[in-house]
Amino acid sequence: MVVLIPAHNEEATLGELLARVGRVEVPGCRLLPLVVDDGSEDGTARAAREGGALVVRHPANRGLGAAVRTGLRAAVRAGADAVAYLDADLEYCPEDIPALLGPVLAGRADYVLGSRFRSGCYRLMRPHRLAGNLLFTGLTALLARRAITDAQTGMRAFSREAAARAEIVHDYNYAQILTLDLLRKGFRMEEVPVRYRPRRRGESFIGWRYPLKVLPAIWRELRSP
């Protein structure tokens, strides 16, 4: 199993994250951490290698969508039977990886969203982030025509086939368009509760321009064949 971690200037958190991933046990599976260094200007790549991860590097910053796309392709090439994805900023608990992979390993789902709302951790989100999450989750659920509680989550899992067939049409963002893409292709989706805490170090890529970039990406996804 591959644990996919896209990272841009996350040297401060990556060492602890990889150490915790290394202590996670999924019965019958070996977890291989794979870090996509998206043009970082700090010691992200060095911290990833020191933490025992396979590193794929973008020479320049291309965006989170591009990093996830690169990581899923690399995971499939590495022979992963399944892929667990989580952000590098320690907002999510790597100890939840077994629960995240559970529906995939049981054969019930091809794509799993780790939901902060199902665990009640959404209460820890900053007000503007919570409002944005509710807005874009509602839009994604409406377009997908199914119940979704956390379309913005930074913790997901994929079967090998879902990882291989996933298409991310936008370099900046992946969250909504990846879900729409896989559901339109008929992949089975589940949500599981995961723990969350706001980031304590580093900076999020999400700012006031986020909606201006995400909405055109969603439109592009809906227009794709």
C-alpha positions as protocol buffer text, in pm:
chain_id: "A"
residue {
  index: 1
  type: MET
  ca { x: 0 y: 0 z: 0 }
}
residue {
  index: 2
  type: VAL
  ca { x: 123 y: 349 z: -80 }
}
residue {
  index: 3
  type: VAL
  ca { x: 68 y: 642 z: 155 }
}
residue {
  index: 4
  type: LEU
  ca { x: 66 y: 944 z: -75 }
}
residue {
  index: 5
  type: ILE
  ca { x: 174 y: 1276 z: 79 }
}
residue {
  index: 6
  type: PRO
  ca { x: 196 y: 1585 z: -146 }
}
residue {
  index: 7
  type: ALA
  ca { x: 412 y: 1852 z: 15 }
}
residue {
  index: 8
  type: HIS
  ca { x: 513 y: 2211 z: -57 }
}
residue {
  index: 9
  type: ASN
  ca { x: 745 y: 2370 z: 199 }
}
residue {
  index: 10
  type: GLU
  ca { x: 641 y: 2126 z: 473 }
}
residue {
  index: 11
  type: GLU
  ca { x: 984 y: 2054 z: 624 }
}
residue {
  index: 12
  type: ALA
  ca { x: 857 y: 2153 z: 970 }
}
residue {
  index: 13
  type: THR
  ca { x: 591 y: 1879 z: 988 }
}
residue {
  index: 14
  type: LEU
  ca { x: 708 y: 1606 z: 751 }
}
residue {
  index: 15
  type: GLY
  ca { x: 953 y: 1435 z: 987 }
}
residue {
  index: 16
  type: GLU
  ca { x: 691 y: 1383 z: 1259 }
}
residue {
  index: 17
  type: LEU
  ca { x: 428 y: 1278 z: 1006 }
}
residue {
  index: 18
  type: LEU
  ca { x: 650 y: 1012 z: 848 }
}
residue {
  index: 19
  type: ALA
  ca { x: 756 y: 881 z: 1189 }
}
residue {
  index: 20
  type: ARG
  ca { x: 391 y: 834 z: 1282 }
}
residue {
  index: 21
  type: VAL
  ca { x: 310 y: 674 z: 945 }
}
residue {
  index: 22
  type: GLY
  ca { x: 594 y: 431 z: 1011 }
}
residue {
  index: 23
  type: ARG
  ca { x: 423 y: 313 z: 1329 }
}
residue {
  index: 24
  type: VAL
  ca { x: 86 y: 252 z: 1162 }
}
residue {
  index: 25
  type: GLU
  ca { x: -7 y: -112 z: 1115 }
}
residue {
  index: 26
  type: VAL
  ca { x: -254 y: -240 z: 858 }
}
residue {
  index: 27
  type: PRO
  ca { x: -287 y: -621 z: 890 }
}
residue {
  index: 28
  type: GLY
  ca { x: -140 y: -799 z: 592 }
}
residue {
  index: 29
  type: CYS
  ca { x: -8 y: -479 z: 432 }
}
residue {
  index: 30
  type: ARG
  ca { x: 321 y: -295 z: 409 }
}
residue {
  index: 31
  type: LEU
  ca { x: 288 y: 82 z: 390 }
}
residue {
  index: 32
  type: LEU
  ca { x: 523 y: 268 z: 157 }
}
residue {
  index: 33
  type: PRO
  ca { x: 522 y: 646 z: 210 }
}
residue {
  index: 34
  type: LEU
  ca { x: 551 y: 841 z: -115 }
}
residue {
  index: 35
  type: VAL
  ca { x: 612 y: 1217 z: -94 }
}
residue {
  index: 36
  type: VAL
  ca { x: 554 y: 1442 z: -394 }
}
residue {
  index: 37
  type: ASP
  ca { x: 773 y: 1747 z: -332 }
}
residue {
  index: 38
  type: ASP
  ca { x: 595 y: 2017 z: -531 }
}
residue {
  index: 39
  type: GLY
  ca { x: 885 y: 2254 z: -593 }
}
residue {
  index: 40
  type: SER
  ca { x: 960 y: 2323 z: -226 }
}
residue {
  index: 41
  type: GLU
  ca { x: 1213 y: 2590 z: -135 }
}
residue {
  index: 42
  type: ASP
  ca { x: 1300 y: 2440 z: 205 }
}
residue {
  index: 43
  type: GLY
  ca { x: 1425 y: 2099 z: 317 }
}
residue {
  index: 44
  type: THR
  ca { x: 1106 y: 1909 z: 236 }
}
residue {
  index: 45
  type: ALA
  ca { x: 1277 y: 1657 z: 4 }
}
residue {
  index: 46
  type: ARG
  ca { x: 1557 y: 1596 z: 254 }
}
residue {
  index: 47
  type: ALA
  ca { x: 1311 y: 1545 z: 540 }
}
residue {
  index: 48
  type: ALA
  ca { x: 1113 y: 1301 z: 324 }
}
residue {
  index: 49
  type: ARG
  ca { x: 1420 y: 1092 z: 240 }
}
residue {
  index: 50
  type: GLU
  ca { x: 1538 y: 1092 z: 601 }
}
residue {
  index: 51
  type: GLY
  ca { x: 1192 y: 971 z: 699 }
}
residue {
  index: 52
  type: GLY
  ca { x: 1220 y: 671 z: 467 }
}
residue {
  index: 53
  type: ALA
  ca { x: 984 y: 794 z: 194 }
}
residue {
  index: 54
  type: LEU
  ca { x: 1009 y: 749 z: -178 }
}
residue {
  index: 55
  type: VAL
  ca { x: 1037 y: 1103 z: -319 }
}
residue {
  index: 56
  type: VAL
  ca { x: 908 y: 1234 z: -650 }
}
residue {
  index: 57
  type: ARG
  ca { x: 996 y: 1597 z: -709 }
}
residue {
  index: 58
  type: HIS
  ca { x: 851 y: 1874 z: -925 }
}
residue {
  index: 59
  type: PRO
  ca { x: 1134 y: 2117 z: -1015 }
}
residue {
  index: 60
  type: ALA
  ca { x: 891 y: 2408 z: -971 }
}
residue {
  index: 61
  type: ASN
  ca { x: 568 y: 2452 z: -777 }
}
residue {
  index: 62
  type: ARG
  ca { x: 280 y: 2334 z: -995 }
}
residue {
  index: 63
  type: GLY
  ca { x: -7 y: 2316 z: -748 }
}
residue {
  index: 64
  type: LEU
  ca { x: -175 y: 2058 z: -526 }
}
residue {
  index: 65
  type: GLY
  ca { x: -385 y: 1914 z: -808 }
}
residue {
  index: 66
  type: ALA
  ca { x: -73 y: 1846 z: -1013 }
}
residue {
  index: 67
  type: ALA
  ca { x: 103 y: 1694 z: -711 }
}
residue {
  index: 68
  type: VAL
  ca { x: -185 y: 1455 z: -641 }
}
residue {
  index: 69
  type: ARG
  ca { x: -197 y: 1359 z: -1010 }
}
residue {
  index: 70
  type: THR
  ca { x: 177 y: 1286 z: -1010 }
}
residue {
  index: 71
  type: GLY
  ca { x: 149 y: 1092 z: -685 }
}
residue {
  index: 72
  type: LEU
  ca { x: -136 y: 868 z: -798 }
}
residue {
  index: 73
  type: ARG
  ca { x: 50 y: 782 z: -1117 }
}
residue {
  index: 74
  type: ALA
  ca { x: 367 y: 705 z: -921 }
}
residue {
  index: 75
  type: ALA
  ca { x: 173 y: 490 z: -674 }
}
residue {
  index: 76
  type: VAL
  ca { x: 22 y: 283 z: -956 }
}
residue {
  index: 77
  type: ARG
  ca { x: 365 y: 242 z: -1118 }
}
residue {
  index: 78
  type: ALA
  ca { x: 502 y: 126 z: -781 }
}
residue {
  index: 79
  type: GLY
  ca { x: 246 y: -155 z: -783 }
}
residue {
  index: 80
  type: ALA
  ca { x: 21 y: -29 z: -504 }
}
residue {
  index: 81
  type: ASP
  ca { x: -288 y: -240 z: -437 }
}
residue {
  index: 82
  type: ALA
  ca { x: -446 y: 63 z: -269 }
}
residue {
  index: 83
  type: VAL
  ca { x: -349 y: 422 z: -194 }
}
residue {
  index: 84
  type: ALA
  ca { x: -406 y: 625 z: 122 }
}
residue {
  index: 85
  type: TYR
  ca { x: -371 y: 1000 z: 77 }
}
residue {
  index: 86
  type: LEU
  ca { x: -320 y: 1262 z: 347 }
}
residue {
  index: 87
  type: ASP
  ca { x: -198 y: 1619 z: 369 }
}
residue {
  index: 88
  type: ALA
  ca { x: 152 y: 1685 z: 499 }
}
residue {
  index: 89
  type: ASP
  ca { x: 56 y: 1951 z: 754 }
}
residue {
  index: 90
  type: LEU
  ca { x: -43 y: 1721 z: 1046 }
}
residue {
  index: 91
  type: GLU
  ca { x: -403 y: 1840 z: 1040 }
}
residue {
  index: 92
  type: TYR
  ca { x: -506 y: 1475 z: 1001 }
}
residue {
  index: 93
  type: CYS
  ca { x: -402 y: 1173 z: 1208 }
}
residue {
  index: 94
  type: PRO
  ca { x: -205 y: 907 z: 1019 }
}
residue {
  index: 95
  type: GLU
  ca { x: -326 y: 665 z: 1286 }
}
residue {
  index: 96
  type: ASP
  ca { x: -663 y: 678 z: 1104 }
}
residue {
  index: 97
  type: ILE
  ca { x: -514 y: 520 z: 790 }
}
residue {
  index: 98
  type: PRO
  ca { x: -637 y: 165 z: 878 }
}
residue {
  index: 99
  type: ALA
  ca { x: -996 y: 290 z: 914 }
}
residue {
  index: 100
  type: LEU
  ca { x: -960 y: 492 z: 593 }
}
residue {
  index: 101
  type: LEU
  ca { x: -841 y: 189 z: 397 }
}
residue {
  index: 102
  type: GLY
  ca { x: -1095 y: -43 z: 557 }
}
residue {
  index: 103
  type: PRO
  ca { x: -1377 y: -7 z: 300 }
}
residue {
  index: 104
  type: VAL
  ca { x: -1129 y: -51 z: 12 }
}
residue {
  index: 105
  type: LEU
  ca { x: -963 y: -359 z: 162 }
}
residue {
  index: 106
  type: ALA
  ca { x: -1306 y: -508 z: 241 }
}
residue {
  index: 107
  type: GLY
  ca { x: -1409 y: -464 z: -124 }
}
residue {
  index: 108
  type: ARG
  ca { x: -1700 y: -233 z: -39 }
}
residue {
  index: 109
  type: ALA
  ca { x: -1560 y: 88 z: -191 }
}
residue {
  index: 110
  type: ASP
  ca { x: -1313 y: 212 z: -448 }
}
residue {
  index: 111
  type: TYR
  ca { x: -1287 y: 564 z: -310 }
}
residue {
  index: 112
  type: VAL
  ca { x: -1309 y: 675 z: 53 }
}
residue {
  index: 113
  type: LEU
  ca { x: -1340 y: 1024 z: 200 }
}
residue {
  index: 114
  type: GLY
  ca { x: -1219 y: 1083 z: 555 }
}
residue {
  index: 115
  type: SER
  ca { x: -1493 y: 1302 z: 702 }
}
residue {
  index: 116
  type: ARG
  ca { x: -1433 y: 1559 z: 975 }
}
residue {
  index: 117
  type: PHE
  ca { x: -1808 y: 1603 z: 1002 }
}
residue {
  index: 118
  type: ARG
  ca { x: -1877 y: 1239 z: 1082 }
}
residue {
  index: 119
  type: SER
  ca { x: -1622 y: 1256 z: 1365 }
}
residue {
  index: 120
  type: GLY
  ca { x: -1744 y: 1593 z: 1495 }
}
residue {
  index: 121
  type: CYS
  ca { x: -1402 y: 1751 z: 1442 }
}
residue {
  index: 122
  type: TYR
  ca { x: -1547 y: 2013 z: 1209 }
}
residue {
  index: 123
  type: ARG
  ca { x: -1607 y: 2217 z: 1526 }
}
residue {
  index: 124
  type: LEU
  ca { x: -1232 y: 2283 z: 1537 }
}
residue {
  index: 125
  type: MET
  ca { x: -1228 y: 2443 z: 1192 }
}
residue {
  index: 126
  type: ARG
  ca { x: -1182 y: 2817 z: 1167 }
}
residue {
  index: 127
  type: PRO
  ca { x: -1512 y: 2992 z: 1083 }
}
residue {
  index: 128
  type: HIS
  ca { x: -1417 y: 3103 z: 731 }
}
residue {
  index: 129
  type: ARG
  ca { x: -1281 y: 2757 z: 649 }
}
residue {
  index: 130
  type: LEU
  ca { x: -1596 y: 2592 z: 783 }
}
residue {
  index: 131
  type: ALA
  ca { x: -1816 y: 2823 z: 576 }
}
residue {
  index: 132
  type: GLY
  ca { x: -1617 y: 2751 z: 261 }
}
residue {
  index: 133
  type: ASN
  ca { x: -1626 y: 2379 z: 329 }
}
residue {
  index: 134
  type: LEU
  ca { x: -2003 y: 2378 z: 370 }
}
residue {
  index: 135
  type: LEU
  ca { x: -2045 y: 2576 z: 49 }
}
residue {
  index: 136
  type: PHE
  ca { x: -1824 y: 2358 z: -170 }
}
residue {
  index: 137
  type: THR
  ca { x: -1937 y: 2033 z: -10 }
}
residue {
  index: 138
  type: GLY
  ca { x: -2298 y: 2130 z: -79 }
}
residue {
  index: 139
  type: LEU
  ca { x: -2214 y: 2216 z: -439 }
}
residue {
  index: 140
  type: THR
  ca { x: -2024 y: 1889 z: -490 }
}
residue {
  index: 141
  type: ALA
  ca { x: -2307 y: 1685 z: -337 }
}
residue {
  index: 142
  type: LEU
  ca { x: -2561 y: 1864 z: -559 }
}
residue {
  index: 143
  type: LEU
  ca { x: -2360 y: 1802 z: -875 }
}
residue {
  index: 144
  type: ALA
  ca { x: -2283 y: 1441 z: -779 }
}
residue {
  index: 145
  type: ARG
  ca { x: -2644 y: 1379 z: -675 }
}
residue {
  index: 146
  type: ARG
  ca { x: -2547 y: 1198 z: -359 }
}
residue {
  index: 147
  type: ALA
  ca { x: -2494 y: 1270 z: 9 }
}
residue {
  index: 148
  type: ILE
  ca { x: -2143 y: 1391 z: 93 }
}
residue {
  index: 149
  type: THR
  ca { x: -2044 y: 1544 z: 426 }
}
residue {
  index: 150
  type: ASP
  ca { x: -1684 y: 1653 z: 360 }
}
residue {
  index: 151
  type: ALA
  ca { x: -1585 y: 1714 z: -1 }
}
residue {
  index: 152
  type: GLN
  ca { x: -1280 y: 1920 z: 104 }
}
residue {
  index: 153
  type: THR
  ca { x: -1110 y: 1657 z: 318 }
}
residue {
  index: 154
  type: GLY
  ca { x: -734 y: 1611 z: 299 }
}
residue {
  index: 155
  type: MET
  ca { x: -752 y: 1240 z: 380 }
}
residue {
  index: 156
  type: ARG
  ca { x: -873 y: 990 z: 118 }
}
residue {
  index: 157
  type: ALA
  ca { x: -820 y: 634 z: -1 }
}
residue {
  index: 158
  type: PHE
  ca { x: -831 y: 470 z: -344 }
}
residue {
  index: 159
  type: SER
  ca { x: -844 y: 120 z: -484 }
}
residue {
  index: 160
  type: ARG
  ca { x: -576 y: 50 z: -742 }
}
residue {
  index: 161
  type: GLU
  ca { x: -826 y: 85 z: -1027 }
}
residue {
  index: 162
  type: ALA
  ca { x: -962 y: 414 z: -895 }
}
residue {
  index: 163
  type: ALA
  ca { x: -609 y: 550 z: -856 }
}
residue {
  index: 164
  type: ALA
  ca { x: -521 y: 438 z: -1209 }
}
residue {
  index: 165
  type: ARG
  ca { x: -831 y: 589 z: -1371 }
}
residue {
  index: 166
  type: ALA
  ca { x: -852 y: 911 z: -1169 }
}
residue {
  index: 167
  type: GLU
  ca { x: -819 y: 1225 z: -1379 }
}
residue {
  index: 168
  type: ILE
  ca { x: -746 y: 1565 z: -1226 }
}
residue {
  index: 169
  type: VAL
  ca { x: -808 y: 1835 z: -1484 }
}
residue {
  index: 170
  type: HIS
  ca { x: -678 y: 2127 z: -1278 }
}
residue {
  index: 171
  type: ASP
  ca { x: -327 y: 2180 z: -1138 }
}
residue {
  index: 172
  type: TYR
  ca { x: -431 y: 2407 z: -850 }
}
residue {
  index: 173
  type: ASN
  ca { x: -704 y: 2201 z: -686 }
}
residue {
  index: 174
  type: TYR
  ca { x: -816 y: 1841 z: -680 }
}
residue {
  index: 175
  type: ALA
  ca { x: -1076 y: 1805 z: -403 }
}
residue {
  index: 176
  type: GLN
  ca { x: -1411 y: 1847 z: -576 }
}
residue {
  index: 177
  type: ILE
  ca { x: -1314 y: 1751 z: -930 }
}
residue {
  index: 178
  type: LEU
  ca { x: -1156 y: 1422 z: -823 }
}
residue {
  index: 179
  type: THR
  ca { x: -1474 y: 1318 z: -643 }
}
residue {
  index: 180
  type: LEU
  ca { x: -1691 y: 1419 z: -939 }
}
residue {
  index: 181
  type: ASP
  ca { x: -1459 y: 1239 z: -1179 }
}
residue {
  index: 182
  type: LEU
  ca { x: -1461 y: 908 z: -992 }
}
residue {
  index: 183
  type: LEU
  ca { x: -1835 y: 911 z: -921 }
}
residue {
  index: 184
  type: ARG
  ca { x: -1911 y: 987 z: -1286 }
}
residue {
  index: 185
  type: LYS
  ca { x: -1703 y: 681 z: -1376 }
}
residue {
  index: 186
  type: GLY
  ca { x: -1914 y: 462 z: -1150 }
}
residue {
  index: 187
  type: PHE
  ca { x: -1669 y: 401 z: -868 }
}
residue {
  index: 188
  type: ARG
  ca { x: -1817 y: 319 z: -528 }
}
residue {
  index: 189
  type: MET
  ca { x: -1761 y: 579 z: -257 }
}
residue {
  index: 190
  type: GLU
  ca { x: -1785 y: 571 z: 122 }
}
residue {
  index: 191
  type: GLU
  ca { x: -1706 y: 816 z: 399 }
}
residue {
  index: 192
  type: VAL
  ca { x: -1543 y: 727 z: 732 }
}
residue {
  index: 193
  type: PRO
  ca { x: -1489 y: 953 z: 1035 }
}
residue {
  index: 194
  type: VAL
  ca { x: -1137 y: 1088 z: 1082 }
}
residue {
  index: 195
  type: ARG
  ca { x: -974 y: 1311 z: 1341 }
}
residue {
  index: 196
  type: TYR
  ca { x: -862 y: 1664 z: 1264 }
}
residue {
  index: 197
  type: ARG
  ca { x: -696 y: 1967 z: 1419 }
}
residue {
  index: 198
  type: PRO
  ca { x: -610 y: 2301 z: 1255 }
}
residue {
  index: 199
  type: ARG
  ca { x: -256 y: 2335 z: 1129 }
}
residue {
  index: 200
  type: ARG
  ca { x: -9 y: 2476 z: 1380 }
}
residue {
  index: 201
  type: ARG
  ca { x: 291 y: 2532 z: 1154 }
}
residue {
  index: 202
  type: GLY
  ca { x: 334 y: 2649 z: 796 }
}
residue {
  index: 203
  type: GLU
  ca { x: 79 y: 2811 z: 567 }
}
residue {
  index: 204
  type: SER
  ca { x: -220 y: 2672 z: 383 }
}
residue {
  index: 205
  type: PHE
  ca { x: -247 y: 2719 z: 7 }
}
residue {
  index: 206
  type: ILE
  ca { x: -615 y: 2805 z: 51 }
}
residue {
  index: 207
  type: GLY
  ca { x: -677 y: 3179 z: 48 }
}
residue {
  index: 208
  type: TRP
  ca { x: -936 y: 3429 z: -67 }
}
residue {
  index: 209
  type: ARG
  ca { x: -868 y: 3341 z: -432 }
}
residue {
  index: 210
  type: TYR
  ca { x: -959 y: 2977 z: -377 }
}
residue {
  index: 211
  type: PRO
  ca { x: -1320 y: 3003 z: -506 }
}
residue {
  index: 212
  type: LEU
  ca { x: -1202 y: 3197 z: -813 }
}
residue {
  index: 213
  type: LYS
  ca { x: -983 y: 2903 z: -911 }
}
residue {
  index: 214
  type: VAL
  ca { x: -1202 y: 2615 z: -796 }
}
residue {
  index: 215
  type: LEU
  ca { x: -1526 y: 2710 z: -971 }
}
residue {
  index: 216
  type: PRO
  ca { x: -1369 y: 2713 z: -1321 }
}
residue {
  index: 217
  type: ALA
  ca { x: -1207 y: 2377 z: -1239 }
}
residue {
  index: 218
  type: ILE
  ca { x: -1545 y: 2227 z: -1148 }
}
residue {
  index: 219
  type: TRP
  ca { x: -1695 y: 2365 z: -1470 }
}
residue {
  index: 220
  type: ARG
  ca { x: -1410 y: 2214 z: -1671 }
}
residue {
  index: 221
  type: GLU
  ca { x: -1465 y: 1876 z: -1505 }
}
residue {
  index: 222
  type: LEU
  ca { x: -1837 y: 1882 z: -1582 }
}
residue {
  index: 223
  type: ARG
  ca { x: -1766 y: 1960 z: -1947 }
}
residue {
  index: 224
  type: SER
  ca { x: -1512 y: 1681 z: -1986 }
}
residue {
  index: 225
  type: PRO
  ca { x: -1630 y: 1356 z: -2154 }
}
